[in-house]
Amino acid sequence: GGGGGHNQVSAKNVRRAADAGRVDEALHGMAALVRMGQVEAQTFGMVGASAVKAGKVRSLTELVGVIRESLRGRPVLQLAILHSILSSITIHCVAEDDHVSDLVRSLADVTDFSEGEHFRQYFCRIATGLCHEYVDEARAALERARNVSIDALVRMGACHAGVTCQNGLKAGEIKCSIPMGSGGGEDRRGISGGDLLALSVYPPTGYDEAPIEAEVAAVLRSEIIIKVSD
């Protein structure tokens, strides 16, 4: 007796998977909870944020559609959770940017807009524009990091040179020390959590090797903690 307990789906296990970055597991678990009639705003908020951070825009949009059908028009999210999901969009969403508009609308459909339908429509219009603006900017930055030489990026103020790296305190993390005057333009947007960085050997030994892409986990005074992308 008691066999198969590890395969049981619960909101707690789904939240744990989302928090650990096991996105596919979290999405599948959330879908199972929906089929069981257990749609919880906090759990879905964590799953949604985890999914968009990983660029799973299409999968999340499909899941929201299932939730909308199961609720039959009854809202389940608060504006704060909707905001937390959309503000988690990262550069990983570039590959599925054609689903961004559908995601915003689907999320708005399951969110409680107490001010009325006109406010929901206004939110969708503004949020869709902002999300697409971010993704377009991210795409341009990613292409620039992949295709422009390091020396040119340093001269443009879009790259830090002379950064030193060592193992971080947690597994899979790297601590990067950024020297003063290393080339990053002070007038540009600073590095923040969730950003995607490209790391290359400097001085460059050639441009035949693709840069290593990593996500920013934390920003300290003169250091950043990154996680290397899978």
VEXNUTOR-846414 format. One record per residue (C-alpha): residue in three letters; x, y, z. Coordinates in steps of 0.02 Angstrom, whole numbers, plus 50000, padded with zeros to 5 digits. Example, Ala and Ser with C-alpha at 12.3 -4.5 7.8 and 13.67 -1.06 7.14 Angstrom:
<atoms>
ala506154977550390ser506844994750357
</atoms>
This chain:
<atoms>
gly500005000050000gly500475018249979gly501355015649812gly501405029949687gly501335043749819his502755053049736asn501705055149579gln500265063749667val499905081349608ser499695094949737ala499775113849734lys501285113049850asn502245101649731val501795112549582arg502415128149673arg504015119149720ala504325114349538ala504005132149480asp505155139449612ala506535127149562gly506385131649378arg505685114749326val504495123549207asp503795108849109glu503425099549270ala502565114949342leu501505117549185his500965099449179gly500585099649365met499555115449349ala498585107849205ala498215092749315leu497595104049455val496445112849333arg495695096149280met495435092349464gly494535108949487gln495935115949596val496375132849522glu497315143249649ala497895160749608gln499545160049704thr500065143549626phe499605149049452gly500535165449478met502125156149519val501915144349371gly501545158849254ala503065168849308ser504175153449294ala503505149649120val503785166949046lys505525167949122ala505925152149024gly505115158548865lys503665146148869val502425159048805arg501415147348695ser501265133748826leu500695146148958thr499435153948839glu498695136848805leu498595133248992val497715149749025gly496455145048891val496065128848981ile495875138349145arg494705151049064glu493585137148999ser493545128349167leu493085144349259arg491725148949133gly492075167549143arg492425168249330pro494045178049365val495375169649470leu496845181849466gln497115198549548leu497975212749457ala499525210749565ile499765192849506leu499445197549325his500765211049342ser502025199049420ile501815186849276leu502005199549137ser503455208449224ser504375191649226ile504535191649036thr506355189448987ile507395188848830his506975170448816cys505255175648752val505995182048590ala505815164948509glu503935164748541asp503535183248526asp502075179848407his501115172848556val501395187748672ser499795196848624asp498755181148649leu499555178448820val499125196048879arg497325194448823ser497125177048897leu497825182449065ala496715197849067asp495195186849034val495485177349197thr495915192849300asp494705202549408phe494505220149338ser493285227649461glu493305244249366gly492415236149219glu492695228949046his493315245448975phe494775245049098arg495195227149046gln495255232448864tyr496325247648905phe497515236749005cys497675224248862arg498095237948738ile499425246048846ala500175229948915thr500275221948743gly501215236948674leu502435237248820cys502775218548812his503105219148625glu504225234348647tyr505255224948775val505385209248668asp505885219348514glu507225228248616ala507815211548686arg507925204048512ala509005218448452ala510145217048603leu510305198248580glu510745199848396arg512015213348437ala512835202548572arg512915187748455asn513515196548296val514515212048344ser516335210548395ile516785212848578asp517945227548543ala516535236548453leu515315233248595val516565240248721arg516765256048617met514865257548607gly514725256648796ala513665240948781cys514925228848855his515985227149011ala517785221848982gly518995213949105val517645205049206thr518295191049317cys517255175749361gln517285162749498asn516105149649567gly514625156349664leu513985150349832lys512605139849751ala512785126049624gly512615132349446glu512965150449493ile514465161149444lys515045177049531cys515675190449412ser516695205249472ile516535220849364pro518005233049370met517705251849372gly517815259949201ser517655243349112gly516655250148966gly514825248849016gly514005265448976glu513375274349132asp511985282449033arg511245265748984arg510005255049081gly510895245849220ile510995226949234ser509545219749334gly508905202749387gly508175192449246asp509275200449112leu510185189048992leu512045191948969ala513275185548842leu515015180948906ser516545179648794val518415178248820tyr519265195248820pro520385200548737pro519515191048597thr520405176148522gly519265175848371tyr517425176848334asp517105158948280glu516545153648454ala514785158348509pro514655168148672ile514015159448828glu512285165748875ala511845167549060glu510415174849161val510685187549300ala510165180449468ala510675195049580val511535211949567leu512725217849705arg513755233649720ser515215228449609glu514725210549571ile513345201249483ile512795183249513ile512325174049354lys511605157049308val512225149249147ser510795145649028asp510405127748982
</atoms>
